[in-house]
Every structure is written in structure tokens, then in C-alpha cells.
Amino acid sequence: MNFGIAFLFTISLWASARILGLEAQLTLALIVVAIFLSGRVTGIISGINEPFLEFIAGFSIISYLLLISQYFSLFLQCSIISFIFFILICAYFRCSTTSRSRNDLVLGIVVALFTFIWSYDLVTRLQEFKETGKLQFWSDILLHAGTIAQFSASSSLHRGMTSMADVQLPLYHVASYMPTALVARLSEISALNAAVLVWIPLGTLTMATGIVALGIALGGRGIALVALTAIALVPSPDRIILGNGLLSFPWLLDAAPGTAYSLGVACGSIAMLIYWMKTKSRAALVVGSFLCAACLLVRANTFAWLAPCLVLSLVVGTTKLSRSQKILSVICGLTLLCLLLIAISWSEIRTNAADFLFSYVETVHLGQPPTGYQALYPRLTQTLGREGAAVIGIGLVFTGILGPWIAIFFGAAAVCGTQKKLVEFDAIPFLLLAVASIMVILAPMPPNGDITEFRHRAGPLLVVVTCVWSVRFIAMAAPALLPGATATASWKLLVFAATISLALMATNISELRRPQMDWAKNFYDVQFPPALFAVASELEKNVEDTPRFVVAGQPEASRDIDDASALVALSGIPAYISRPRLFELRSDNVGNEARRRIEVVKRLDAAPTVSALKQLMASEHITHYLVTNTTQMAFDSERTGATWKSGQYAIYTDR
């Protein structure tokens, strides 16, 4: 482990979470050390001694260990972690190779600065929310805070979803929450503070570290530094050509911060695959396969694009097949992927094939005003028909996602191909593009009915991989493009360029992450009643063993954010039901229970007396009933039966 890099990473996270207490900061530092120690084990196994790659592997190990240990008591959980920690320290001192170049330290500084600059305004945005109720985040941050509470708040632990208390839902990309949840649980900070000030910066750090690890695997520390510099210089390539906000790299990371974690893990997996292609080391292949699998519960939609790409890359990297056999195998693999996706979604395809195939592409190009090409796609549809427009629409999707990188990537690759400088692992980004082309047409519809889940949300992976490979191709092609120029740029010049890029990113990243789409105004800068903070504080004061609250008049059509989900994030107390429409759409037991609970809420709202209300609350194990306006509970207009009241808000308890 490089203690210098670990120290830099910790300082960056501390600066991003500067208003947290000492206990939380120390716990966060221990998490960073544990990640590096765990990753060192994979370095020993694989024989690849790269601190940035070890950080990615260590994060994956720690996240899954914490996820598994969630099913134990806190004492047993801490005991298991302490024992593993001791073993890791012994392994480190037994097998450590601490010699590092200054370039590693420079890369660590750049990664730390990238993380801090990307995250520096989080504190002020969070404080603004607490003071005014204006949420200057994508509103889903409250849902992420609720999930962190599920694994950290004492009143929510082992109780399933905080959106529907005591109902279990299959785990779905929750691994990235685990280190943050441990920090929150040990230091007793709120789930919302943990989500904003720990989870988001740690994800940015993981992403930046993964980019550097991939760059080192592709061509060394110079490539790694330039790649991260390029991301900092052009953090939102989508704005340069088409200007479609739905395809925005920084917005997608802000709306779903777990994506940043998956990018880091995906980059680490690809880096290990490259080392395997170079050395044919089975240990590197095992570690790379582990990282690919780990991506599943970090971010399943990224995994859905990554896994097929890596399987096809294994075919390309094997020495047992000829060139023609590899090409044929890749074609067969892509065909099998198509057939598998068709089989998964056969019922939807039979019902309405055109809508299933083209709805995502049409959503991107027709439903995201303002863009720089609003009149283009309707003309394409009119001229070429729905099918013909969709074919061009796929290309426009990738052009929108990648911006200038798409031309740079293919142009530099063409030059390298002409010079016969491409090697086996240079097929990886092309395979990823092929898989992505299939996924945007054939990826299945998830249970929540959101067509973008597997067709859209892994788009940032394309940006990162294409950017890093573009830098590699440019570096290889430079002697041909600039005859007589030196092939190796000055390290000092690269550091200077990185400094300028980071400074430029600091001036605009806050604005770039804001959504451009007209419809997104309903999900950003959302204004919540400041009284909710007082309600949340009151809920926390009256915590019982298994509390759960319900909001009077819970909107049945609520799907994204409502008062109940905000209170979960603020208090850590699970809701009896929130966002019911999201669960009602399901055809399983979760959907049945959601529909039943909505009927119970209606009966609560119609209760004729306080005693009848409390009797029904007790039968459903609801501990708190929140009234939000004077029209509710009209028979108790003075709120004499409430245990707490403030303005229009009042809380009734079951006792």
C-alpha cells in the first residue's frame, strides 16, 4: 500500500465532507486504509503491483464483505471486519513492495484534486437544503439516503425497504452504499449527510482512480494522466455537438451517483483483462472476472453492458483461435446476445415490436427539448420511416453521448490501424460499442417500467472507455501525425496541462451537472416545506423498536419523490408506504402488498375518530400518522389528539 496516495485520497474526502464531525472523518479514513489493504491482497494474487488498481479491487472486496456482514449484529460485524483487517495488515507487511515513483504520487494528487473539485459544492448545496428546503440535487438523492438508512439507521436495519417498511425486495445495485452506511452507522451521522458528503465523493474518487488504473494498463502513467486531464477538460462532451441533456455525462453521475462507482470497477475489470492479454496470467484473469462480477451489485445496468463486452474480449485475447476464428466467434457471440435479449423480452416484442425496439431512441431524440437538433429526427422519420430513422438514431445517440470523442476515437484508431499498431486489447472499445448498439434496441424493460434502465444509464461507461482509448491511439499515432515530433511528452508539461484542466473544471462543473431538459425542472431545485425538518426531528425523538410512519393523504400516483420519502431521508425512520405507484406496477408480492397498504391509508384518512384511527394504526403496526394540512382529520381541527403539532402539521401516535 502506498501510504502517500492513501493520505491524499483521505484528505480529498475530508475536504469534500468538511462539516462532518471528527468521528465520521476518522471512520472514513479507516475505510480508505481498509480498501487499500484489501486491494493489496489482489495485487499479491495477480502479481500486478499498481496502487490505483488495488484501490478499485479493495473497494469491491470491502463493499461485498460489508454487504454480507449486514446480516450480523453490529458487534459481530465489527469483530469480523477487525479480524479481516488484522489478516490484511499481516499480509501487507509480509508481501509489501513500497517503492513507488514520484509519478504515482503526482497521479494521486491529480485524482484527489479531481475528486475535491467535482464535489466541492456539496456542502453548500446540502446546507441550502437544510436552511430553505430547496433541494439543489437531483431529487433521487433522497431515495439514495433512504437506502443508506436501510443499512445504517438503527430503526431501519434488517427491515427491508425504507420506502415500504418490513417488505423485502431483491438486492439491486446496493454494494456501493456499504462503506458509506458503515461510516453513518459508526459515527451516527444522518443518512442524508452520509449520502451527500460521503457516498458521492467516494464514488467520484473511485471513478477517477479507475480511469487512472485503465490508463496505466493501456500505456503507462502518462496515458493515465492525460486521460483524467481530458475528462476534466471536457466533462460534458454531450454539449459540444448535439446538446442533448439526457445524454449528459455529469448529469447522469449527479442523478445516479452509484454510476461513478460502477465506472471505477468497470475500468478496473478492463485493466485486469488487458494485463491478462499481455501476460496470459490466470491470476489476472481471475481478479478481472471478480471485478466484472462485482459490478453487478454496484450498478447492474453498467454490468449489463460490461459483461458481454468482456466475454467477447476473452475470445479475442485467447491464443487458441486464429484471426478468422476469432472474428467468427465474436459475430456468433453478438448474435447470441441478440437472441438472448429477444427471448427475455419475447412477450413485449410480440405485443408491439416497433414500440419495444424504437421507443428508447425516439425518447432520446423527441422528448428532451431543448436540444441542438430538435427538427432533425421528425424529418428523418418522415423521410425514412420509423425503422430507417431509428437506424440513424442509434448513431445519433452515440454521437450525443461521446461528442467530439467519437470523431477523435475513430480517426486516431484509423491512423493506428494504417500503421499496424493496433493489438488485441484495442478491440475492447469497439466491442463495447457493438454491445451498446444492441442494448439500446433490445435491452429488456425492468419491472419499474423505465425503458432507460438498461438502454441508457450505462452511457458514461462509453465516455470513459472511449476517452482513455482515444488518448492511447493519439499517443501511438503522434509520430505519424507530427513527423519529427518527440513521442514522449514532458511529464512537467502533462502536469501543467492537468492543472489547467482542473482549474477550468472548477469554473463550470456545478453548472454542467444541472439538467438541461425541460421536464427535469420537476426533479431539480425541488422546494420542500421547511416544516418537514421539524417533523423528521420529532419522529426521531419518539423512536420505538420498530417504528414506521404514514403520511395522511399519501398520493397514490406518487412514483418518484413525495413527503414520505423525504422524511425517510431526513429521519432514517422507514415509511409504511411511499412512492406507491412504483411498487403497484409490480406483479409480485411486493405489488400486492403496496396495493393493500394504499387501501389501508385510505381507511386511515377516513377514520371518524381519533380512537378509531389509533385502533387501525395499532392493527397495522403504524406508530406515527402525519397530518399535513387542516382539511385532514377535520373532526379534530384543534389537534387535541395529536402528540405533536406545528402549524398545519401534526403527528398522531398509536398510543
SVG drawing of the C-alpha trace seen along z (x, -y; Angstrom):
<svg xmlns="http://www.w3.org/2000/svg" viewBox="-67 -29 79 52">
<polyline fill="none" stroke="black" stroke-width="0.4" points="0.0,0.0 1.2,-3.5 0.5,-5.5 1.1,-8.7 -1.7,-8.0 -3.9,-6.8 -3.3,-10.0 -4.1,-12.1 -7.3,-10.3 -8.3,-10.7 -7.6,-14.4 -9.7,-14.8 -12.6,-13.0 -12.2,-15.0 -12.2,-18.3 -15.4,-17.2 -17.1,-16.3 -15.6,-19.1 -18.6,-19.7 -18.8,-16.2 -17.5,-15.5 -14.2,-14.1 -15.6,-10.6 -17.0,-10.4 -13.8,-11.7 -11.7,-9.1 -14.1,-6.3 -13.8,-7.5 -10.0,-7.4 -10.2,-3.8 -12.4,-2.8 -9.8,-4.2 -7.0,-2.3 -9.1,0.9 -9.8,0.5 -6.1,0.2 -5.2,3.2 -7.8,5.4 -6.7,4.4 -3.2,5.2 -4.3,8.9 -5.4,8.9 -2.1,7.3 -0.3,10.2 -2.5,12.8 -2.3,11.3 1.3,10.1 0.2,6.6 1.6,4.0 -0.5,1.0 -1.9,-1.1 -4.8,-2.6 -6.0,0.8 -5.6,2.2 -7.9,-0.6 -10.6,0.5 -10.3,4.1 -10.2,3.2 -13.4,1.2 -15.1,4.1 -13.9,6.5 -14.8,4.2 -18.3,3.4 -19.2,7.1 -17.8,8.0 -19.9,5.3 -23.0,6.3 -22.6,9.9 -21.9,8.8 -25.1,6.7 -26.9,9.8 -25.0,10.0 -25.2,7.8 -23.1,4.7 -20.7,6.3 -20.2,9.4 -19.9,7.3 -17.2,5.2 -15.4,8.3 -15.4,9.9 -14.1,6.7 -11.4,6.3 -10.2,9.9 -10.1,9.4 -8.3,6.1 -5.7,7.8 -5.1,10.5 -4.8,7.9 -2.2,5.9 -0.2,9.0 -0.3,9.9 0.7,6.3 3.8,6.3 4.7,9.8 4.4,9.1 4.6,5.3 6.6,3.6 6.6,0.0 8.9,-1.5 6.9,-4.0 7.9,-6.5 7.1,-10.2 4.7,-9.9 2.4,-7.7 2.3,-10.5 1.6,-13.1 -1.2,-10.9 -2.6,-10.6 -2.6,-14.4 -4.4,-14.8 -7.0,-12.1 -7.5,-13.8 -7.9,-17.2 -10.3,-15.9 -12.4,-14.4 -12.5,-17.5 -13.2,-19.9 -16.1,-17.6 -17.5,-17.5 -16.5,-20.9 -20.0,-22.4 -21.8,-19.5 -21.6,-21.1 -23.1,-24.4 -25.9,-22.7 -26.7,-20.5 -26.7,-23.5 -29.0,-25.4 -31.5,-22.5 -31.5,-22.4 -31.9,-26.1 -34.5,-26.8 -35.9,-23.4 -34.6,-23.9 -33.0,-20.7 -30.2,-21.6 -29.7,-18.0 -31.5,-15.6 -34.3,-14.6 -33.3,-10.9 -30.6,-11.8 -33.4,-11.4 -34.1,-7.9 -30.4,-7.1 -30.3,-8.5 -33.3,-6.2 -31.4,-3.2 -28.3,-4.1 -30.6,-4.4 -31.8,-0.9 -28.2,0.3 -27.2,-2.2 -30.1,-3.6 -30.9,-1.5 -34.7,-1.9 -34.4,-0.6 -31.8,2.2 -32.9,5.6 -36.3,4.3 -36.3,4.4 -37.1,1.3 -37.4,-2.1 -39.9,-3.0 -42.2,-0.2 -41.2,0.9 -40.7,4.6 -41.1,5.6 -38.1,7.3 -37.0,6.5 -34.2,8.4 -30.9,6.5 -30.3,4.2 -27.1,2.3 -26.7,1.7 -23.0,2.6 -21.7,-0.9 -23.7,-2.1 -22.0,0.3 -18.8,-1.7 -20.9,-4.9 -23.5,-3.0 -20.8,-1.8 -19.5,-5.4 -23.0,-6.5 -23.7,-3.7 -20.5,-4.0 -20.4,-7.8 -24.2,-8.2 -24.5,-10.8 -27.8,-11.2 -28.4,-9.1 -28.7,-12.3 -25.4,-13.7 -23.8,-10.4 -25.3,-10.2 -24.2,-13.7 -20.9,-14.1 -19.5,-10.6 -21.2,-8.5 -21.0,-11.0 -17.3,-12.0 -16.2,-8.4 -17.9,-7.5 -16.1,-10.3 -12.8,-9.1 -13.5,-5.5 -14.3,-6.7 -11.1,-8.8 -9.0,-6.0 -10.4,-3.6 -9.7,-5.9 -6.1,-6.2 -5.8,-2.4 -7.1,-1.8 -4.8,-4.4 -1.8,-2.8 -2.7,0.6 -3.1,-0.8 0.1,-2.7 1.6,-3.9 1.3,-6.8 1.5,-9.4 -1.6,-8.0 -3.4,-7.8 -2.6,-11.4 -3.7,-12.7 -6.9,-10.6 -8.0,-12.1 -7.0,-15.5 -9.2,-15.0 -12.2,-14.1 -11.6,-17.2 -11.2,-19.4 -14.3,-18.0 -16.5,-16.8 -19.7,-17.2 -18.9,-16.1 -22.7,-15.8 -23.0,-19.6 -20.4,-20.1 -22.3,-18.5 -26.0,-17.7 -26.6,-19.3 -29.0,-16.6 -29.1,-16.9 -30.4,-13.4 -27.0,-12.1 -25.1,-14.3 -22.1,-12.7 -22.0,-14.9 -25.8,-14.9 -26.0,-11.1 -23.4,-10.9 -25.3,-13.5 -28.7,-11.9 -27.3,-8.4 -24.1,-8.7 -23.7,-4.9 -22.8,-5.0 -19.4,-6.6 -18.6,-3.6 -19.5,-1.2 -17.3,-3.2 -14.3,-2.7 -15.0,1.0 -15.6,1.5 -12.3,-0.3 -10.5,1.9 -12.0,5.0 -11.0,4.0 -7.5,3.1 -7.1,6.6 -8.3,8.1 -5.6,6.1 -2.9,7.4 -4.2,10.9 -3.9,10.3 -0.4,9.1 0.9,11.8 -1.7,14.6 -1.7,14.7 -4.6,16.7 -4.5,14.8 -5.1,11.5 -8.0,13.1 -9.5,14.3 -9.2,10.9 -10.6,9.2 -13.6,11.7 -14.2,10.9 -14.3,7.2 -16.7,7.7 -19.0,9.8 -18.7,7.2 -20.1,4.6 -23.4,6.4 -24.5,5.2 -22.6,1.9 -24.6,0.9 -26.5,3.6 -27.1,1.5 -23.3,0.9 -22.7,4.6 -25.2,5.4 -23.0,3.6 -19.7,4.6 -20.1,8.4 -20.9,9.2 -18.0,6.9 -15.5,8.7 -16.7,12.2 -16.1,11.3 -12.8,9.7 -11.7,13.0 -12.4,14.6 -10.2,12.0 -7.5,12.4 -7.2,16.2 -4.2,17.8 -6.1,20.9 -8.0,19.4 -6.9,18.0 -7.8,14.5 -10.7,15.6 -12.0,17.9 -11.9,15.0 -13.9,12.8 -16.4,15.6 -16.7,16.2 -17.3,12.5 -20.1,12.4 -21.6,15.5 -21.4,14.0 -23.1,10.8 -25.8,12.9 -26.3,15.0 -26.6,11.8 -29.4,10.6 -31.2,13.9 -30.9,13.9 -32.3,10.4 -35.1,11.2 -36.0,14.3 -36.1,12.3 -38.5,9.8 -40.4,12.0 -43.8,11.2 -43.3,7.4 -41.9,7.9 -45.0,10.0 -47.3,7.4 -45.8,4.3 -42.4,4.9 -42.0,1.4 -42.6,-0.3 -40.2,2.1 -37.4,1.7 -37.6,-2.1 -39.2,-3.7 -35.9,-4.5 -34.2,-6.0 -37.4,-8.1 -37.5,-9.2 -33.9,-10.4 -34.4,-12.4 -38.0,-13.6 -38.6,-14.1 -35.7,-16.1 -36.0,-19.7 -34.2,-21.9 -31.5,-20.3 -29.4,-21.4 -31.2,-19.3 -34.9,-19.3 -36.2,-19.3 -33.9,-16.6 -35.4,-13.4 -39.0,-14.3 -37.7,-14.9 -35.8,-11.6 -38.9,-9.8 -41.0,-11.5 -38.4,-10.7 -37.1,-7.2 -40.0,-5.9 -39.8,-4.8 -37.3,-2.0 -34.9,-3.9 -34.9,-6.9 -34.1,-4.5 -31.0,-3.2 -29.6,-6.7 -31.0,-7.5 -28.7,-4.9 -25.7,-6.7 -27.0,-10.0 -27.3,-8.5 -23.6,-7.6 -22.7,-11.0 -24.7,-12.7 -23.1,-10.7 -19.5,-10.9 -19.5,-14.3 -16.0,-15.1 -14.6,-11.8 -16.4,-9.8 -14.5,-11.5 -11.2,-11.6 -11.5,-7.9 -12.3,-6.6 -9.8,-9.0 -6.9,-8.1 -7.8,-4.4 -7.8,-4.6 -4.3,-6.1 -3.0,-3.4 -4.6,-0.7 -2.9,-2.1 0.4,-2.0 -0.4,1.6 0.0,0.5 -3.2,2.0 -3.0,5.0 -5.6,7.5 -6.8,5.5 -7.5,2.5 -10.7,4.4 -12.3,3.8 -13.8,0.3 -15.1,1.5 -16.7,4.5 -18.2,2.2 -19.7,0.0 -21.1,3.1 -22.7,4.4 -24.1,0.9 -25.7,0.7 -27.5,3.9 -28.5,2.9 -30.1,-0.4 -32.5,1.6 -33.0,4.9 -32.4,4.4 -35.3,5.6 -37.9,3.5 -37.3,3.6 -40.1,4.2 -40.4,0.4 -41.3,-0.3 -38.3,-2.6 -37.1,-1.9 -33.8,-3.8 -32.7,-1.4 -30.6,0.9 -30.5,-1.1 -29.3,-4.4 -27.8,-4.6 -24.5,-2.9 -23.7,-5.6 -21.0,-7.2 -19.0,-3.9 -18.8,-4.6 -17.4,-8.1 -14.7,-6.9 -13.6,-4.0 -13.6,-5.9 -11.8,-8.8 -9.0,-6.7 -8.5,-4.7 -8.6,-7.9 -5.6,-9.2 -3.8,-5.9 -4.5,-6.0 -3.4,-9.6 -0.2,-8.8 0.6,-5.9 -0.4,-7.9 1.5,-11.1 4.7,-10.2 2.7,-9.7 0.6,-12.8 3.5,-15.0 6.7,-13.8 9.8,-14.6 8.0,-15.3 9.1,-13.5 6.9,-10.5 7.2,-11.3 5.8,-14.5 7.4,-16.1 5.9,-15.0 6.0,-18.5 4.1,-19.7 1.4,-17.0 1.1,-18.1 0.8,-21.7 -2.0,-20.7 -3.7,-18.7 -3.6,-21.7 -5.2,-24.0 -7.9,-21.4 -8.8,-21.0 -8.9,-24.8 -11.3,-25.0 -13.4,-22.2 -13.7,-24.1 -15.3,-27.0 -18.1,-25.1 -18.8,-21.7 -21.6,-22.9 -23.5,-24.3 -22.7,-21.3 -24.2,-18.8 -27.6,-20.6 -30.1,-19.0 -30.9,-20.8 -34.2,-19.0 -37.4,-21.0 -39.1,-18.1 -36.2,-17.8 -37.2,-21.0 -39.6,-18.9 -36.8,-16.9 -34.1,-19.5 -34.3,-22.5 -37.4,-20.9 -38.8,-23.0 -39.8,-21.1 -41.7,-22.6 -39.1,-23.6 -41.6,-22.2 -40.6,-18.7 -37.3,-19.1 -39.2,-19.7 -41.4,-16.7 -38.4,-14.5 -36.8,-15.6 -39.9,-14.8 -40.1,-11.3 -36.5,-10.7 -37.3,-11.6 -40.1,-9.1 -38.3,-6.1 -39.5,-2.7 -38.1,0.8 -39.9,1.0 -41.3,-2.4 -43.0,-3.2 -44.9,-6.2 -47.5,-7.1 -48.4,-10.4 -52.1,-11.3 -53.5,-11.6 -50.5,-9.7 -50.7,-10.3 -51.4,-7.0 -49.9,-8.3 -46.6,-9.2 -43.7,-7.4 -40.5,-9.5 -40.4,-11.7 -43.0,-12.6 -43.1,-13.9 -42.8,-10.3 -39.6,-9.6 -38.2,-13.0 -39.0,-12.2 -37.2,-8.8 -34.1,-10.5 -34.2,-13.1 -35.1,-10.9 -34.0,-7.4 -37.4,-6.1 -39.0,-3.7 -42.3,-4.6 -45.4,-2.4 -45.7,-3.3 -44.1,-5.9 -44.0,-6.3 -46.7,-3.6 -47.0,-3.8 -43.5,-2.4 -44.5,0.7 -48.1,1.1 -46.7,1.7 -45.1,4.9 -47.0,8.2 -45.3,10.0 -46.0,10.0 -44.4,6.5 -47.0,5.1 -49.8,6.9 -48.7,5.5 -48.3,2.0 -51.9,2.1 -53.1,3.4 -51.3,0.7 -52.8,-2.1 -56.2,-0.8 -55.2,-0.9 -54.1,-4.5 -57.5,-5.4 -59.2,-3.8 -56.9,-5.8 -57.8,-9.0 -61.4,-8.2 -61.3,-7.3 -64.2,-9.0 -62.5,-9.5 -59.0,-9.6 -59.6,-6.3 -60.7,-4.6 -57.5,-6.0 -55.3,-4.7 -57.0,-1.3 -56.4,-0.9 -52.8,-2.2 -52.1,0.4 -53.5,3.2 -51.1,2.3 -48.2,1.6 -48.1,-2.0 -46.5,-4.1 -46.9,-7.6 -49.6,-9.2 -48.6,-12.6 -51.2,-15.2 -50.0,-17.8 -53.0,-20.3 -56.1,-21.5 -58.5,-19.6 -57.3,-16.3 -58.7,-14.9 -61.4,-17.6 -63.1,-16.1 -60.0,-17.1 -59.4,-20.5 -57.7,-21.7 -55.4,-18.6 -56.1,-17.8 -55.5,-14.1 -52.1,-14.8 -48.9,-14.2 -47.1,-16.9 -48.3,-19.8 -46.7,-22.8 -48.6,-25.0 -50.6,-22.7 -48.5,-19.7 -49.4,-17.2 -48.4,-13.8 -50.7,-11.2 -49.2,-8.1 -50.7,-4.7 -50.7,-5.1"/>
</svg>
